[in-house]
């Protein structure tokens, strides 16, 4: 439970701050959801947070995959130029 101060501030309970790794100064978006309030912590750099997420999902890098797909398309075009 949190209590709203006269300045409109609340304290997020310590266990929740620890679980979400919330540090002083983190920006939090406040949104209304029907009759509730939704607090959404903003990551410092969302792109950095996603880095490495797909690592290991593919046997080869993106450049190699695109080159293979291009070569396959070119080979199809050579077999039947009317489809190009």
C-alpha positions in Angstrom: 0.0 0.0 0.0 1.2 3.5 -0.8 -0.1 6.8 0.6 -0.6 9.9 -1.6 1.2 12.9 -0.2 -0.1 16.5 -0.3 2.3 17.0 -3.3 0.7 14.1 -5.2 3.7 11.8 -4.6 3.7 8.1 -3.7 6.4 5.8 -2.5 6.8 2.6 -4.4 7.4 -0.2 -1.9 11.0 -1.4 -1.5 10.4 -5.0 -2.5 8.8 -3.8 -5.8 11.7 -1.4 -6.5 14.2 -4.2 -5.9 12.4 -6.7 -8.1 12.2 -4.2 -11.0 15.7 -2.7 -10.3 14.2 0.8 -10.0 16.9 3.4 -9.0 16.4 7.0 -8.0 15.9 9.2 -11.0 14.3 6.6 -13.3 11.5 8.0 -15.5 8.1 6.4 -15.0 5.2 6.9 -17.3 1.9 7.2 -15.5 -1.3 6.2 -17.4 -4.9 5.8 -16.5 -6.4 2.4 -17.1 -10.2 2.5 -16.4 -10.3 3.2 -12.6 -6.7 2.2 -12.1 -3.3 3.9 -12.4 -0.6 2.1 -14.4 3.1 2.9 -13.7 5.5 2.0 -16.5 9.3 2.4 -15.8 11.2 3.7 -18.9 14.4 2.0 -19.7 17.4 4.3 -20.2 18.1 3.0 -23.8 15.5 0.7 -25.2 17.7 -0.3 -28.2 20.5 -1.2 -25.8 18.1 -3.4 -23.8 17.2 -5.4 -26.9 20.9 -5.9 -27.9 21.7 -9.6 -28.1 18.1 -10.7 -27.8 18.2 -12.8 -31.0 21.7 -14.1 -30.5 21.9 -17.8 -31.2 18.6 -18.0 -32.9 20.2 -18.3 -36.4 23.1 -20.4 -37.6 24.4 -17.5 -39.7 24.6 -13.8 -39.6 22.0 -11.5 -41.3 24.4 -10.5 -44.2 25.1 -14.2 -45.1 21.3 -15.0 -45.0 20.5 -12.0 -47.3 23.2 -13.0 -49.7 22.0 -16.6 -49.8 18.4 -15.4 -50.4 19.6 -13.1 -53.2 21.6 -15.8 -54.8 18.6 -18.2 -54.7 16.4 -15.5 -56.3 19.0 -14.9 -59.1 19.3 -18.7 -59.7 15.5 -18.9 -60.2 15.6 -15.9 -62.5 18.2 -17.6 -64.7 16.1 -20.8 -64.9 13.0 -19.0 -66.0 13.6 -15.4 -67.2 9.9 -14.9 -67.8 9.1 -15.0 -64.1 11.5 -12.1 -63.4 
